[in-house]
């Protein structure tokens, strides 16, 4: 949130050195991410009046203006469509310097010399509006430097407010924090606030608009007031527009600007309705089946039954706590409005905006909790500002409430002993009580500590630990001494029945992989691409629409990381991740641990002695085999041709052990590759971590002192017969003499029938107790060839 220190100073007075304040706020949990000036210095730019406007004799779209800058009158060529006599605008004199280092000189434009230039807000880097000149308020002092007139020496803090501190999403909220941290008087009424106070402001009228609360605890308080605008004003005063700009909000129309201003100042969102467009009465209720609403941004949304709406006699006219409806929007011609300021329960608003793909300033505050006692104050402040800008006649402030549903803060006990134990700093009782009272909490001493009642605007104080944190923040974390921790440790047992995860990761890292960590929640569309047809585990309150389901596979995160790196000109990637995968079975969420990886790009780093080659299926299969070999059970794992919806047909294998699927390996399906814009084939693998970690306990085995014998044979088999099956049968047929079987050649071509292939096997034969003879080797080879012929239809290649 952007906070102007000038605005903040209206609530707490001078706040001391900027750097010290930023550090104090950061140490108290309100991280100041950036400290910036409110605007550029604008050297040589002054306030000037346009005295006369004439058409440029040589250019249809240019004007020749006479400008009074408080000294002498000058002729300036201007192309702005809104230039007119009498306007007060920024004028950059000859020799002035604009943002970006642009120096203004006397320039000849279409045959006429222009003595400087009249400026738009965009040219001064005060906003993105470059459609016309920046029009200043009547009464702006002619000749005064624009930076001084606008107060651009102000400092703006960009504060990262944590989700639990909804009370700090306002100038008043930050003022409360500053007052507590610097031991200043708590902010009460802002200087000048309440000039239009009371139930009957000056220019009052006897008009009310009926309101009904039908949603129970979802809306317990609703403040409203009928306001008639006396003057139609095209734009808000410059001071208000500048305040909004420094807070990152664009000025639109005086009524909208005032509601935004009060929201930023007090933290209470407001909404203004065109009174003439409201039908009979307002009812705050939940949406009904089939209802729709056209929002202020022009979108039509389908309303769910758990969405709170503001309705009149014609139906919904606003999405409560999120955005108003188009049908009752305030327009420049509007002269009668109904101001609304309500309290909506955070649980009622949370998640609804994101469900519709919206993120508004109002929903951000209501989701975190606004002060349930601040509605009337916000209406009064808005009335005061409108009276100043437009002149108003206002009806009485009417607060409709369900008293029994208004939130009440429950007392929270704080034990002295617990405070010291958690904080690590003994504090006097008086210091603790003072810290809590500075935070506007009610404190009642008890025998063992205190009973503390949080203020109405603090929704984040519920347990004892919350109070310990608050005391620590106020007294200062820098006062907590560094104390070495004492931890009792017992030696853990290290078994050999499982391969340690660190060892598995180290092996893959040694083979060129980089370990990454991605979110456990993913985009529903990407999750469906990888695991189509499987029911998804939806997140109840997602951070965003593209993080709305729990991942059923580690592949989406790996693929997105690979894409991001490829788009940043990385040509060789091998990424791995370990983590939890989630699935929905029988209405229950199941979790499993997995290890997965992706390889894409070049097989090896660029080298002068070798042409670049893309990584392929067999490269990653070798990585997976090396990983499984750590278990000592490599021969138990099978790689079988199979189909997977996320992998390319014909380049996919199922990894199994004991007849159960324990993983997958294959090339990413071309359609998904195209959808993700990878532009290079990606090879993926995933393994169930439990299955890939279960290890065979090591056992000693004597080595043979006798030489081994090798016999090679080439057999012709059908194309569908995997080499792994040949190795398995050969090992079984050879019995104890076969120590190892290797595949050293695969041949397809002349001499081998179509649809068949020749595979060359090397049989390594050895006995523990004697030297093998040629007869022993021949008998073993005969047994192997007969078994291969009988079970796999293999014949010796001649």
Buried (B, 14 or more C-beta within 10 A) or exposed (E): BBBBBBBBBBBBBEBEEEEEBBEBBBBBBBBBEEBEEBBBBBBBBBBBBBBBBEEBEEBEEBBBBBBBBEEEBBBBBBBBEEBBEEBBBBBBBBEBBBBEEEEBEEEEBEEBEBBBBBBBBBBBEBBEEEEBBBBBBEEBEBEBBBBEBBBBEBBBBBBEBEEBBBBBBBBBBBBBBBBBBBEBEBBEEBEEBEBBBEEEBEBBBEBBBEBEBEBBBBBBBBBBBBBBBBEEBEBBBBEBBBBBBBBEBEBBBBBBBBBBBBBBBBBBBBBBBBBEBBEEEBBBBBBEEEBEBBBBEEEEBEBEEEBBBBBBEEBBBBBBBBBBBBBBBBEEEBBBBBBBBBBBBBEBBBBBBBBBEBEBBBBBBBBBBBBBBBBBBBBBBBBBBBBBBBBBBBBBBBBBBBEEBBBEBEEBBBBBEBBBEBBEBEBEEEEBBBBBBBBBBBBEEEEEBBEBBBBBBBBBBEEBEBBBBBBBBBBBEEEEEEEEEEEEEEEEEEEEEBBEBEEBBEBBEEBBBBEBEBBBBBBBEBBBBBBEEBEBBEBEEBEEBEBBBBBBBBBBBBBBBBBEBBEEEEEBBBBBBBBEBBBBEEEEEEEEBBBBBBBBBBBEEEEEEEEEEEBBBEBBBEBBBBBBBBBBBEEBBBBEEBEBBBBBEEBBBBBBBEEEEBBBBBBBBEEBBEEBEBEBBBBBBBBBBEBBBBBEEEEEEEEEEEEBBEBEBBBBBEEEBBBBBBBBBBBEBBEEBBBEBEBEEEBEEEEBEEEBBBBBBBBBBBBEEEEBEEEBBEBBBEBBBEBBBEBBEBBEBE
